[in-house]
Amino acid sequence: MAVVAGLLATVSGAGSQTLAGLPPVTVPAVAAGEARPVPAWTEFCARYG
């Protein structure tokens, strides 16, 4: 699906963002504690996975 959207953007004349349009580089976030999935995502996977 993303490939089709990319092709459509190219054909329609829409271009990609230039480097000047991107935000400046920042310091990465520091990990603090254990990472766990969002409870709704866990429930979704249990239901439909």
N, C-alpha and C positions, 0 to 999 in steps of 0.2 A: 504494500500500500504506500509506504514512504517513497519507494522508487517511482511509482506512478505520479505522486504529488511532485516529486523533484523534476520529473520529465515535463509535467504540465507547467511548472514554474519556469523552466528553461524555455519552453516553446512560447509561453505567453509574454516573455520578455522580462519577467521578474528576475532580479539578480540576487546573489548572496550578499550578506552584510560585509562591508569592508572592515579591515582591522581597526580603522579609526572609529567605527561605530560600536566597537566592543568596549565593555567596561574595563577599567584598569585592573591589573593583577593585584590580588590581595593576599594576605597571609592566610594559609589554610587553617581551618577550624581544628582545635585540639580535641582529641577524643576524651570523653569524661564518662566513665561508667560503661555498663553493659548495653549493647544495642539489641533491641527486640523488635519484632514486626508489629505493625499497627494491629490492634485486636480485631478490627473489622476485616482486615486482609486475612488473618488467620481463620476467621469464621467463614469467609468466602471460599477459601481453599478447602476447608473441611466439608463445605456443602457441595461444591462443584468440582473438586479436584479428583 
